[in-house]
Amino acid sequence: MNKVRSFFYLSSLLFIGISILSSCGKKNDFATADNPGKFSTTTGMAYNGKDENSFGVRKYSGQPYGPGLRYIEGGRIILGSYEEDLLGAMDNIERTVTVNSFYMDEAEVANIHWLEYLHYARDSGQTYYEEALPDTTVWSKELAFNDPYVDHYFRYPGFRFHPVVGINWLQAKNYCAWRTTMVNRNLAMKNGTDEEVSAVEGGERIPLESGIVVPNYRLPTEAEWEYAAQALIGVQEYDENHSHRRIYPWDGHSTRNPYGDEMGTFMANFKRGRGDYAGIAGKLNDAAMITAGIYDNPPNDYGLYNMAGNVNEWVEDIYRPLSYQDFEDLNPVRNSGFLDDQSWDYIYDKPQWTTFIDNHVRVYKGGSWKDVAYWLAPGTRRYLEEDSATATIGFRCAMISADGNAPR
């Protein structure tokens, strides 16, 4: 009998011990970014205590919404040109990398957005305003009557939602910085404390740890841009398999829509052949002799418009022919001359006219209204000096996903 009692006694102690351990584990499991609890799990000190010196932890329900952005779930991808290398450049050979989740503008930055920027740029002085002006002379050609575009394309209301062009890489970077300030100011006004609102009105920046502001807008890296353009999430099958690759940001080997009522229509705004920018009157192929509206063509499977055609787009990277082999395989980017072999400096000796490449030429991607279909493939790449602009290059912004999670 005593043995039976001892058995039940020991069993009860064991059950209580397991329950205590289980409850401790469950308590820690609930300590998350959006539910950190009332006390520190390492010091036991209270959060947001009555003591003015206590550590404050604000409510957090995910990264705030950034206007115009789409969430791009990251993952593994094979970057590189899937098209035949017609130019023999050998500068984008296939390689496997992983890209973190991030955000990207659903459409190109348009004329109306740049006009808004110029409106507020006057507050920063006349010099800053003048440096922010797009170069409208990019439309001017000695042997073409493009004069109306020089005067009208940027400012005429009919072109409000056409992509802004005549913007160099440096101007695009300045726009990203300004946009960050304006978006965070607006968020702070809506969700900040009185002290934070006063700080914003005084030109101060709200700390990221507040949880009410967004990370910086910026240009996408070349890897991010190419990853987002391919949008292989649309060909995802079970067990991490893709059913097929894509030459363009859509399915199939053609530039025409293969499905439904829109079958046969072009999926992008590009130059079909020499002298053919839009097709024949009565049945235009892409209905745009120059740029089209930023929402005029179907989006890809990430919800991004015009990731092929319309205008090329600036990315963060400097150009190097061997970037594909110099890259890291996690979040690759090439933004400096790092790894350039000093003994081979003459290869990039731009002052002596042995190359067009230096640390101030930037990659642009995507193809434009003036390019043939070859350049619509996400893997193709070209470059231009960062202080130069053309009528065929625009841009869109990107932003990190700070917590890696989809918006809630």
Buried (B, 14 or more C-beta within 10 A) or exposed (E): EEEEEEEEEEEEEEEEEEEEEEEEEEEEEEEEEEEBBEEBEEEEEBBEEEEEEEEEBEEBEBBBEBEBBBBBBBBEBBBBBBBEBEEEEEBBBEBEBBBBBBBBBBBBBBBBBBBBBBEEBEEEEEEEBEEBBBBBEBBEEEEEEBEEBBEBBBEEEEBBBBBBBBBBBBBBBBBBEBBBBBBBBEBBEEBBEEEBBEBBEEEEEBEEEBBBBBBBBBBBBBBBBBBBBBBBBBBEEEEEEBEEEBBBBBBBEBBBBEEEEEEEBBBBBBBBEEEEBBBEEEEEBBBBEBBBBBBBBBBBBBEBBBBBBBBBBBBBBBBBBEBBEEBEEEBBBBEEEEEBEEEEEEEBEBEEEEEEBBBBBBBBBBBBBBBBBBBBBBBBBBBBBBEBBBBBBBBBBBBBBBEEBEEE
